[in-house]
Amino acid sequence: MRGPNGRAERFDLDAAAAAALAESRPEPFLFTYHGADYEVPAAVLWPLEVQAQIARGDLEAALTGLMGADAYRALVAAGITVGELTTLFEAVGEAAGVGGLGNSPQPAPAGSTQT
């Protein structure tokens, strides 16, 4: 992009992302487990580190990063199983429109090129 003086304008990612987020109004994924209510933020709000944890199959770290340590500890204390955790991530992925997250492919390393 060029400004009125012909110089390149700097793209303001913060402002553009905030405007896009305000326009899309993402909704959290709400669920109940053993009578307690929980929520997972909308996928567009997930930190990239959480995406990497999911790709590595580290669902415990990913859910802790998404929900916070207190909410995750409450799920563990309530007796959540690995199977239930996998089912939760499948439902979250489906709700986000990206399919089940339990089998997410590994991202390509930075700087690599697909052949």
TIKOLZA-331434 format. One line per field, with one value per residue (C-alpha): x, y, z; residue in three letters; residue number from 1; chain. Coordinates in nm, 2 decimals, always signed. Layout:
<sites>
u	X / ...
v	Y / ...
w	Z / ...
residu	Ala / ...
num	NUM / ...
chaine	A / ...
</sites>
This chain:
<sites>
u	+0.00 / +0.12 / +0.02 / -0.06 / +0.31 / +0.40 / +0.57 / +0.47 / +0.21 / +0.26 / -0.03 / -0.17 / -0.24 / -0.38 / -0.64 / -0.73 / -0.76 / -0.97 / -1.21 / -1.24 / -1.31 / -1.57 / -1.74 / -1.74 / -1.85 / -1.71 / -1.90 / -1.73 / -1.80 / -2.01 / -2.04 / -2.14 / -1.96 / -2.09 / -2.33 / -2.07 / -2.06 / -1.74 / -1.64 / -1.37 / -1.30 / -1.39 / -1.11 / -1.02 / -0.90 / -0.67 / -0.30 / -0.08 / +0.09 / -0.24 / -0.26 / +0.09 / -0.01 / -0.31 / -0.10 / +0.14 / -0.15 / -0.10 / -0.47 / -0.41 / -0.18 / -0.40 / -0.71 / -0.53 / -0.42 / -0.77 / -0.97 / -0.72 / -0.56 / -0.85 / -1.12 / -0.89 / -0.82 / -1.20 / -1.25 / -0.98 / -1.12 / -1.46 / -1.30 / -1.27 / -1.12 / -0.89 / -1.18 / -1.40 / -1.13 / -1.09 / -1.47 / -1.46 / -1.19 / -1.38 / -1.70 / -1.50 / -1.34 / -1.68 / -1.83 / -1.54 / -1.59 / -1.25 / -1.34 / -1.23 / -0.91 / -0.78 / -0.62 / -0.50 / -0.20 / +0.14 / +0.21 / +0.49 / +0.82 / +0.88 / +1.06 / +0.97 / +0.81 / +0.55 / +0.65
v	+0.00 / +0.35 / +0.66 / +1.00 / +1.09 / +0.77 / +0.61 / +0.26 / +0.27 / +0.05 / -0.21 / -0.19 / -0.55 / -0.47 / -0.23 / -0.46 / -0.77 / -0.58 / -0.46 / -0.81 / -0.95 / -0.69 / -0.76 / -1.14 / -1.15 / -1.50 / -1.71 / -1.93 / -2.30 / -2.37 / -2.72 / -2.89 / -3.17 / -3.34 / -3.05 / -2.77 / -2.52 / -2.45 / -2.26 / -2.27 / -1.94 / -1.92 / -2.07 / -1.73 / -1.63 / -1.93 / -1.85 / -2.02 / -2.21 / -2.39 / -2.49 / -2.64 / -2.83 / -2.97 / -3.07 / -3.25 / -3.43 / -3.25 / -3.19 / -3.13 / -2.84 / -2.71 / -2.71 / -2.56 / -2.28 / -2.23 / -2.25 / -2.15 / -2.37 / -2.34 / -2.46 / -2.74 / -2.85 / -2.85 / -3.08 / -3.32 / -3.31 / -3.40 / -3.71 / -3.63 / -3.91 / -3.91 / -4.03 / -3.75 / -3.50 / -3.63 / -3.61 / -3.25 / -3.15 / -3.31 / -3.12 / -2.79 / -2.85 / -2.93 / -2.62 / -2.41 / -2.55 / -2.72 / -3.08 / -3.28 / -3.14 / -3.46 / -3.57 / -3.23 / -3.25 / -3.12 / -2.78 / -2.75 / -2.62 / -2.25 / -2.19 / -2.52 / -2.56 / -2.83 / -3.04
w	+0.00 / -0.08 / +0.10 / -0.06 / -0.06 / -0.25 / +0.05 / +0.18 / +0.46 / +0.75 / +0.80 / +1.15 / +1.23 / +1.58 / +1.44 / +1.14 / +1.37 / +1.62 / +1.35 / +1.20 / +1.55 / +1.62 / +1.29 / +1.33 / +1.70 / +1.77 / +2.03 / +2.29 / +2.29 / +2.60 / +2.76 / +3.08 / +3.26 / +3.57 / +3.63 / +3.60 / +3.32 / +3.12 / +2.81 / +2.55 / +2.36 / +1.99 / +1.78 / +1.62 / +1.97 / +2.03 / +2.08 / +1.82 / +2.09 / +2.16 / +1.80 / +1.82 / +2.14 / +1.97 / +1.67 / +1.90 / +2.07 / +2.40 / +2.47 / +2.84 / +2.78 / +2.51 / +2.72 / +3.02 / +2.78 / +2.65 / +2.97 / +3.23 / +3.50 / +3.75 / +3.50 / +3.38 / +3.74 / +3.80 / +3.50 / +3.63 / +3.98 / +3.83 / +3.68 / +3.31 / +3.11 / +2.81 / +2.60 / +2.72 / +2.66 / +2.30 / +2.26 / +2.39 / +2.14 / +1.85 / +1.95 / +1.98 / +1.64 / +1.48 / +1.63 / +1.50 / +1.15 / +1.14 / +1.21 / +1.50 / +1.66 / +1.81 / +1.47 / +1.36 / +1.12 / +1.22 / +1.09 / +0.84 / +1.00 / +0.94 / +0.61 / +0.46 / +0.13 / +0.03 / -0.27
residu	Met / Arg / Gly / Pro / Asn / Gly / Arg / Ala / Glu / Arg / Phe / Asp / Leu / Asp / Ala / Ala / Ala / Ala / Ala / Ala / Leu / Ala / Glu / Ser / Arg / Pro / Glu / Pro / Phe / Leu / Phe / Thr / Tyr / His / Gly / Ala / Asp / Tyr / Glu / Val / Pro / Ala / Ala / Val / Leu / Trp / Pro / Leu / Glu / Val / Gln / Ala / Gln / Ile / Ala / Arg / Gly / Asp / Leu / Glu / Ala / Ala / Leu / Thr / Gly / Leu / Met / Gly / Ala / Asp / Ala / Tyr / Arg / Ala / Leu / Val / Ala / Ala / Gly / Ile / Thr / Val / Gly / Glu / Leu / Thr / Thr / Leu / Phe / Glu / Ala / Val / Gly / Glu / Ala / Ala / Gly / Val / Gly / Gly / Leu / Gly / Asn / Ser / Pro / Gln / Pro / Ala / Pro / Ala / Gly / Ser / Thr / Gln / Thr
num	1 / 2 / 3 / 4 / 5 / 6 / 7 / 8 / 9 / 10 / 11 / 12 / 13 / 14 / 15 / 16 / 17 / 18 / 19 / 20 / 21 / 22 / 23 / 24 / 25 / 26 / 27 / 28 / 29 / 30 / 31 / 32 / 33 / 34 / 35 / 36 / 37 / 38 / 39 / 40 / 41 / 42 / 43 / 44 / 45 / 46 / 47 / 48 / 49 / 50 / 51 / 52 / 53 / 54 / 55 / 56 / 57 / 58 / 59 / 60 / 61 / 62 / 63 / 64 / 65 / 66 / 67 / 68 / 69 / 70 / 71 / 72 / 73 / 74 / 75 / 76 / 77 / 78 / 79 / 80 / 81 / 82 / 83 / 84 / 85 / 86 / 87 / 88 / 89 / 90 / 91 / 92 / 93 / 94 / 95 / 96 / 97 / 98 / 99 / 100 / 101 / 102 / 103 / 104 / 105 / 106 / 107 / 108 / 109 / 110 / 111 / 112 / 113 / 114 / 115
chaine	A / A / A / A / A / A / A / A / A / A / A / A / A / A / A / A / A / A / A / A / A / A / A / A / A / A / A / A / A / A / A / A / A / A / A / A / A / A / A / A / A / A / A / A / A / A / A / A / A / A / A / A / A / A / A / A / A / A / A / A / A / A / A / A / A / A / A / A / A / A / A / A / A / A / A / A / A / A / A / A / A / A / A / A / A / A / A / A / A / A / A / A / A / A / A / A / A / A / A / A / A / A / A / A / A / A / A / A / A / A / A / A / A / A / A
</sites>
